[in-house]
Amino acid sequence: MNRPHMLVIAAALGVAFSQTVLAAPAAALAGNPLATASSLPFHYPAFDKIKDEHFIPAFNEGMRQQLNEIEAIANNKAAPTFDNTIVAMEKSGALLTRVQTVFYNLQGANTNDKLDAIDSEMSPKLAAHSDAIFLNPKLWARVKSLYEKRESLKLDAESKHLLERYHTDFVRAGAKLSAADKEKLKAINGDIAKLQTAFTQNVLKETNASALVVDSRAELAGMSDAAIDAAAAAAKAKGMDGKFLVAVVNTSGQPPLAELTNRATREKLMALSLARGSHGGEFDNRELVLKIAKARAEKATLLGYANYAAYSLEDQTAHDTASVNKLLGELAKPAVNNAKKEAADLQAVVDAEKGGFQIGAADWAYYTDKVRAQRFAFDENQLKPYFELDNVLTNGVFYAANKLYGLSFKERKDLPVYNPDVRVFDVFDADGKQLAIFLADMYARPNKQGGAWMNEYVSQSSLLGNHSVVANHLNIPKPPAGEPTLLTYDEVKTAFHEFGHALHGMFSNVKYPRFSGTSVPRDFVEYPSQVNEMWAVWPEVLTNYAKHYKTGAPMPKELLDKVLAAKKFNQGFMTTEYLAASLLDQRWHQLTPAQIPTDVLGFEAQSLKDMGVDFAPVPPRYRTTYFSHSFSGGYSAGYYAYLWSEKLDADTVEWFKENGGLQRKNGDWFRAKLLSRGGTDDAMNLFRNFRGRDPVIEPLLDRRGLK
């Protein structure tokens, strides 16, 4: 997801650093393309001009400028007003926001050793910078005085909510602490920033280092000839002529496991995946996990919370650990029971083939495809020829957005990109006016973080006159030159999912940057993106893009019917692997400082057992040592959010079906009541305004096969 506005990033700043930054000369940015807003359309970044060496001077000058702006606000002799305090803070830090946005987006999508080093250097300084703002007693006094008389200020609803939000941000950042405790908090925040950065970098480096290397084509039997050729080319590029290299993705499960017929190869690949970050060596994350967990627990205790999860959840729609534990706990037993039934079906196939082994994690995907083929008479490989990337994007994702919201897209080649594979599109609203710019970065690279995500290079704000520049990032393996990019069904769903985030950003129609686009609670932000997945299999949409890449023939109706019939298939596995990771995330973050264990893997194993999800054939979607969602900061104590959001999503899908599905009137209602509103109101109020009532859980239980 995109990073929030600078003022709401938690952090810490010491006096010595503040003085150093304040002394930095503005002349240091002479000739630096980050010094001023880009002159390209919608302030699209000038990627062709931005060099690695531009970032540190721009970071330092951006912090210097914002601290001067904040000091002017805090020391203003005039009585505090909404405009001279709150709006002034919203306008502050333009340079820092610009450089930070470009840097972190590039560091996630196209990093290198220099950017990683800059991240390591700047993360504690940025943490310190934010604390210099939130722990400024004069600034806090102004915010507090305005908050206390908010009812008499005659503010419009969005402005009043902004004032309340700032008050909450300051309190949660430690504004009420004593001077001594503020110093402790600054130190903790600095430590957390450094530790999270190290964890993130280790995950990427370990993923690259854990690639599967084999000696013969026979060991990769089951994979397509093109995929095996690509593995040979990857090995050659690493100086291993004659060998074959298969890259590892960031989840526990690996895509080739569904195809590999050689069980020894499957087991080797699965073992490499599960061992990441926990088998010694320079990228081992176990010590970092313990330090991060302890530092977060200490921060929460200092701020008056029982544990870090309690601190984190207070600001989400779930509100407390009891609510999250209840949701996850209620689903764990039926999910594992379903997974065990699925395992029995897989074991029956193994036994019928006289395999002579018990089904394991390395076998699940391979035998799942066999059961799917038996039960529904198709496998994933039958689908892929109908899911060519460009068709999926333009005739699927874009087509649905046109039918539902009236959007149109025009690719342009004149804007610079940071990698040749990135595509750029102008996005036009139904009235013909340009709404946004969209970047599609679809292919995996060794220097790109795993998974899929959306971010914004420019966030919409009428106060600043900005329109959205938004990007989607996937990690689709790039085929050899001349070969088509054929997607799995999961990759198709991911493309629709991430574009749901993009729509949330592009449709933003708010005044203040603090509320732009996806600046909503973490357990709400996945909701609109999950809703957008429904259009991937909506008959009108699917028949428009699911066409054979060679012949153009549509996917046969009988195959489509089988795909739709199989939607609940393997849900026991998928729900269990997700719940296991979510429960681990909560278990780590519901510890007090005194409860932090010494053995990461032992704690993980005991936690899975205690929670009833220790089913070896279904490991957690992420094990602790490569769980970036949790230990890199973005979803710490918040991985449950996907399931929480799915409750809203499943209920919303029912609303669309009840109201005629893919129609402009439905899209316009969803846009007006929810997608355009960003964080301008309580998230559940937005849902109720759209749906007309609170969400119900029955559609989710039905979808997951848990009724």
N, C-alpha and C positions, 0 to 999 in steps of 0.2 A: 504494500500500500504506500500511498504517498506520505511523506513526512509532514507533520503539522506545522502551522505557522510558528516562527521562531520563538515567540513569547510563551508558547505553551509547552516547550520542551523542558523537562525537568533537568536541573543541573546545579553547579556550584562555583563560585569565583573568589579567590584569595586576593588580598590587597596588593601584594607584590605583582601578581599577574595583571591586575587592573591598571596599575601605574605603567607597566611595560607597554600594554596595548595602547593606552591613551597617548603614549609618547610617539607611536608610530606615525610617520609622515604620510599624508595623503598622496604626496608625490610618488610614493612607492607603486601606485597604480597607473603611472604614465604608460600608455600603450597597452594596458591590460583590457581585453575585451569584456571582462566581467565588471569593469568599473562603472559602466552605465547600462541601462536597459537596452537590450538588443533592438536594433532598428528593423529587424525582420518582422514579417506579419505576426501580430499577437505576441510580440516579444519572444518569438521562437529562438532558442539558443543558437548562437553562431558556432556550431560544433567545429567548423573548419578553422576557426581562429583560436579556439580555447586550447591551451596547452597545459600540461601537468604543472609547470612552474608558475602558472598564473594563480593557482588556488590559495597557497599559503598567504601571499600578500593580500589577496582579496578577503580571505577570512579575517586576517588581523585588522585590516582597515574597516571591514564591515562591523566587527565587534567594537572597534574604537568609535565609529560613528554612532552606533546604537547606544553605547554607554553615554556618550555626550547628549544624545536626544533624551535618554531616560533621566539623566541628571537634571536637564532643563525642566522636565515635567515635574520631577520630585521637588525641585527647589523653586518652583514657580511661586512668586509672592502672592499671586491672585488666588482667591478662594477656589478650591477644586470644583470643576464643573465636568459634566459628561464629556464635553468637547475637548477641554484643555487637559484632561487626564486619560480617559478611556479611549477616545478617538485618536488622541495623540499617540498612545501606545500602539494602537492598530496601524498607524502610519509609520511607526519607527522601524528601523532595521531593514530598509529596502535592499541595500547592498548585501547584507548578511543573508537575508532570505534567498536572494538570487544565487549567490555563490553556493550556499548550502544545498539548495535544491538541485542545481546542476551537478555538483560534486557527488552527492550521495546517490543520485540516479545513475550517474556514470559508474560509480564504484560498484554498484550492484550489477549493472548490465555489461560493463566492458572494462573491468579493472586491470591493474598491472601492479608490479612491485612498488612503483612510486606512489600510486594512489593509495595502496594499502599502508605505506609508511606515513603518508599525510593523514590518513584516517587515525592511525595510532597516535600521532602527534596532536591532532586537533580535537579528538573526542573528549579528553579531559578538559581541554580549554573551553570547548563549547559548553560542557557541563558546568564549568565554573562561571562562564558568562551568564548563563540563564539564572544561576543562583544570585548573581550580582543584581539582577532585576527583581526577582521574586523575594529576596531577603533584604531589600532596601527598605528600611523602616519608614522613611519619609514617603516613599511611593505607596507603601501599604497603608499608611495613615490616610492618604487621599482616597484610595480605593475604598477603604473601610467607611470613611465618612459619607461617601456617595451611596454606598450600599445601604447604610442605615437610614437614609432618607429617600430611598429609591421610589417609594410610593408617591412622593410629592414632586418628583422631577418631571412628570408629564412626558415620559418617554414612550415612543412607540414600542410595540411588542418585541421586535428584534433587538432594539437598543437596550431595553430593560433586561432581556435575556443575556445580552452581552455583559452588562454590568454584573449580573448575578454569576455568570460564568467566570469572569475575572476574579471575583471575590473567592469563589470556590478554588480556582487555580492557585491563588496566593496562599490560601489556608493549607491546601494539600502540599504545597511546596515548602511549607514550614514557616510562613510569615509570623505565626503566633509564638514560635519558640523563643526561648531565652537566647541571649547573645552567645552564651557558651554552647548551647545545643545547636545553634545555627552553624557554628564552626565545625561541630561534629558532623552535621548533615552535609556540609560542603565537602568534607573529606570523604565521606561515604559515597556521595554522588560522583566525585572524581574517580574513586576506585571502581565503582560499577561501570562507568563509561569505558575505562581502560579494559576491564575484564570482558565486557560484552564484545568489544572490538576484537580482542584476541580470540575469543570463542568463534566469532563469525569467520575470521580469516582462517582459523584452523579447520573449520568445517569444509570450506571450499578447497583448501589445499589437500586435506585428507581425502576428500571425494575424488580429486584428480589422481592422488597417489594410490587409491584403492581399485583402480581399474583392473578388470580381469584380463590376464594375459595367458594365452594358450599357444600350443605349438603346431596344431594342425587344424585343417578345415573340419575334419571328422568330429572334433570336440565341440564344434559349433553347429552340428547337424540339427536341422529343424529351422534354423534361421534362413532367410532368403539369400540367394546368391549375392544380391546387391548389398545386403547387410554384412555378409561375410567379407566381401570385397572392401567395404568401408572399414571393417575391423583390421584388415590387412594394411590398408593405407594409413590408418591411425597408428598402427604399430611401427610402420616404416618411418612415419614422421617423428617418432620418438627414438629412432635409431635402432629399432628391433626388426630388421629385415627378416622375412620368413615367418614371423610370429603374427598373432592376431590379438588386437586390443579392443575390449568392449568397455566403454565408459560406464561409470556408475552414476545413477541419479540420486537425489537427496533423500528419497523415502526408503524405508526398509525394503519393500518389494521392488524388484527390478524388472522392467519390461521384457527382456529376453527370456525370463523364466517361463513365460507362457509358450515359448517356441522350442526351447532346447530339449532335444530328445535324450541327450546324454545326462544321466542322473548325476554322475560325478561332477560334471561341469556345472550343473544347477547348484549342487551343494557348495561348490567352491565359490560361485558367485554370491550365493546367499550368505555364506560365512564372511566373505569380504565386506558385504554390506553391513551386516549386524555388528561387526567388530570395530567399525569406524570410531575413532576417537577414544578407544578404550583398550588398546593393545600395546601401549608403550610408544616410544618414538617422539619426535618433535611436535606432532600434531595431536597428541593425547589430550583430551579435554576434561579428564576426571577431576584434576585439581582445580581447574577453572570453575567447573560446576559447583564444587563445594564452596569456593570463595564467593561466587555470585549469589548462591542461595543464602549464605551467611550475611553478606552485605545487604541484600534486600530485606532479610528478616530484621537486621539491626536498624535499617532505615524505618521500617514500619513501626517497630517498637518505639523508636525515638519520636515518631509522629503520633504515638498514642494508640496504635492499632495492635490487635492480637498477633497478627502475622501479615506477611506481604500480600497474600491473597485477599485478606479483609480490606487492606488499603486499596488494592487495585479494583476490587469488585464494587466498592462503594460508589465509584464513578461510572459504573456500567448499568445497563437496564436490569441485570440480575440482582444488583445491589449488595448481596451478601453471600458468604460461603455456604450457608445452609441451603439456599435456593439452588446453587450450582450442584452441590453434593447430592441433593434430592433428585435433580434431573438425571444426573449421570448414574446414580445408584439405582434408580428405578429401571433404567434401560440396560444396565450391565448384565443382569442374569438372563433376561430373554434373548439378548444379543448373543451371548456365549452359547446358550442352548441351541439357537439357530445355527451358529457356527459349527457346533458339534454334530448336528444333523447333516450339515453340508459335508463335513469331514467324513462321515460314514458313507455318504454317497460317493465321495472320491475314493475311499478305501475299497469300496465294492469294485470299482473299475480296476484299481491296482491288483486286487485279488483275482479278478476275472482274467487279467493278463498274466497271472502268475508272477507278479513282480517280486514278491517275497520281502516286502518292507512295509513299515508303517508310514502313512502319509506324514510328511513334514513340511515345514515352512517353505523349503525349496521346491516342493512338488505342487503346492496348492494351485498356482496359476496354470500350470501345464495340465493338470487333471481337471481343473475347473472348465477349461476349454473343451475337454473331452466330454464331460457331463453335459455342458451346454449344447454341444453338437448332437449328443444323443437325445436330449430332452426337447431341444428346439430346432434341431437339424440345421444348425449353422455354427460357425466359429468366427472369431475376430478377423481372421484372414480373408473371409468372404466379404467383410464389410469394407476393408481398407481401400480397394480399388474405387469405391464410390465416394471416398472422403479425401479428395485432392485439396490441398491447402488453399489455393486461390479460390476454388469453387466454394469451399466452406466459408471463407472470409467474405467474399464479395456477393455470392449468391445465397449465402445462408445468414451469417451474422448481420451484414449490412442490409440484406433484403428484409429481414425481420424488423430491423430498426426503421426501415422505410415504411413498411406496412403499419407498424404500431405507432410511430411517432412522426412520420412524414419526413424523416431525414434523408439526405442524399450525400454521396461521397464522390470526390474527384481526386484521383491520385495526382501528385505533383512530384517532379524530379528535380526542381530547381533549388530546394532547400537542402542545406548540408545535413549529413547524418554522421554518427560516430562509428558506424560499421556499414559496409556496403549492403548487408542483408536487410537493413531497416527500411521500411516503406513509410511514406508520409501521405496523408490524405487531408484535404480540406473537407470540413463537415458543414453542410448547409441545412438550415432549418426549413420547415414547411413553407415559410413565406419567401424563401429564396435568399435570405440573409445568412452570411457565414456565422456559424455558431462556435466553432472550435477548430483546432488542428489535432489530428490523431496520428500517432506513430505506432506501427506494428513491428515489433521485434520478436520474431517467432522462433528462431533457431537456437539450439544449444551451442555453447562455446566453452572451452576450458576456463576462460576468465569471466564467466557469467555465473552468478549465484543460481542455485537450483530452484526448482519449482516454477510457479507462475505468479505474476503480480501486476498490478496497475500502479502507476505513479503519475504525478503532474509536474510539468516543468513550469507552468504558470497556472495559478488558481484563479478562478473567476471572482471578481469583487467589483461591485458598482462604485464603492468608495474610491478604489484605486483605478477604475476604468479598465480592468483586466478581463480578458476572455480566456477560456481554458485551452491549454496545450497539454494533452493527456497521452499517455503511452501504455500499451499493453505489452507484456513480456511473457513468452512461453519458452519451453525448452524442448522443442521438437528436434529429433536427430536430423541433421542435414544430409540428404542423400548424395551419392556421387554425382558429379556434373552430368547433366543431361537426363538424370532420372527424376521422376515426379516425386513430390512430397506427399506421401499417403499417410493419413492420420488413423490412429486408433479411435474407437468410439469415445474413450475417456478424453483423448486430446481434443476431439470435437466439442465435447461438453465444456472442457476447460476454456476453449476459445470463446464460447458463448458466455461463460461465467465471468471471465475477465472483462469482456465488453460490457457486462452489466455494471461493473465498477466504473468503466469509462463513461457510460451514460450518466451515472450518478455525478461524476465530475463535470461533464459537458453541459448537463441540464441545470447545473447550479445557477440560481438566480437570487443571490443574497447581496447585502450591502457590505458586510464586514468580512475580512479575510479569515477571521477566527472561525467562521461558520461555513466556509466554502466547501462545496461538494461532499467529499467523504469524511469531513471533520465531524463525525458522529461517534457515539460509543462503539467500542470494539465489537461488542456482541450484537450490534445493529448493522455494522458496516458490510457484513457479508450477506445480509438479507436481500438487497436489491440485485446483487450479482447472482445469487442462487435462483432468484425468480427468473432471471434472463435465461437460465439453462433450459427452461421449459420449451423454449422455441426451437431448440435443437431437434426435437422429435415431433414438433407440431406438423401434422401432415402437409399443409400448404408450404411450409418452409422447407421441410426435409426433401420433398419432391423437387423443389427448386434448385437444391445444391447437390443432392446425393445422386450424382451421375457418373457413370464409368469413365475413368480418366482417358481411356483409349477410344471408346466407341461413342461416348456421350449418352449411352442408353441409361434411362433412369433405373434406380434400384428396383428390382422386381418387388411387386406388392407383397408377395409371399415372404420375401426376406425382410421387408419392412415390418410386416405383421409379427414376424418372429422376434425382431428387435424389440418391438413394443411389448410383446408378451413376456420377454425376458427381463424387463426393467427391475423386477423384484428379486431376480436371481442373484445369488451370492451376497445378499444383503447382510447375512449373519457375519460373514467375514469382514465386509467393509465397515459395518457398525462396530464390531468388536475391536478392529485395529485402531479405529478412530477413538473409541472410548478409552482404550488402554492408554493411548498417548494423552488424552485429556485428563484422565485420572492421575497419571504420573505428574503432569503439569501442576495439578492442584496439590498433590501430595508434597511435592518439593516446596511449594510456596505457602503451605499451611503449617510450616515448621517455625518454631521460635528459634532465636539464635542458639540457645542451649541444646536444641534438638538436632542440629545439623549432624548428619552421620559422618563417618570417616571412610566408608566403603560405598562408592557410588553404585556399582553393579549389585552389591548385596542389598542395598536399600531399594533399588529398582525391582529386584526379584521379589523381595518380601512385600513391597507395595502392591505389585501385580497380584500376588497371592492373597493378600489381605482383602483386596477389592474384588476378588473372584474373576479376574480376567487373565489369569496365568495359564493360558491355553497355548502350548508351545507351537502348534502349527500356524497360529495367528499371532505373530509378534506385534508389538505396538507399531503404528505407522511411522513413528520416530522414536528411537531409543534415546535415552537421556543425553548421551555424549554427542549426538548430531541433531539435537532438537532445537534448531535455530529459532523456530517460532517462540519457544519458551525462554531460551538463554541468551538470545541476541536482543531481547527487549521488546520486540513488537507485540508479541502475544503472551508475555509472561503472566501466568495465572489467568490466561484468557483464551487458551486453545479450545475450550468448551464452546466458544462463540459461534463456531460453524454450526453446531447442533442447535444452539439457542436461536440462531438466525433461521435455521431450517424450519423450526416450528412456525415462524412468521411466514416463511417462504411457502411452505406446503399449504397453509391456509390461504395465502394470496393466489396461488395457482388455482385453487378451488373457485376463488372469486372470478378470475379471468374466465374459467370454464363456464361458470354460471351466467356470465354476461356476454357470451358470444366469442370469447377468445381473441384472435388476432384482429382487432378492430381499432381504428383511430380513436374512437370515443373512449375506449378502455385505456389506451396508452396515454391519451391527453389527461385523463383523470389521475392515473398513477403518477404522471409527471408533475401535474399541478399540486397534488396533495402531498407528495412525498419526495420524489426525485429532485425537484427544484428547490426544496426547502433547506437542504444541507443540515446544519446543526442549529437552526434558528428556533427550535422548540424542543421540548422533551421528546425523545425518540418514540416512546410509546404513544404519546399524544399524536404524533404524525401517523403512526399506524392506525390508531383509532379514527382519525380524521379521514383516512383513506378507506378503511374497511367497515367503519360504522360500529365496531365493537372490539372487545379484546380478542386476542387470538385464542384458538382452541387447538388441542394437541392431536385430536383424532386423525386429521389428514397426514400428520407426520408418522404416527404409528402405522397407519395403513401403508404408506410409502415404504417404510423400512421393514415391513412384514412382521411387525411386533404386536399386532392386535391379539 
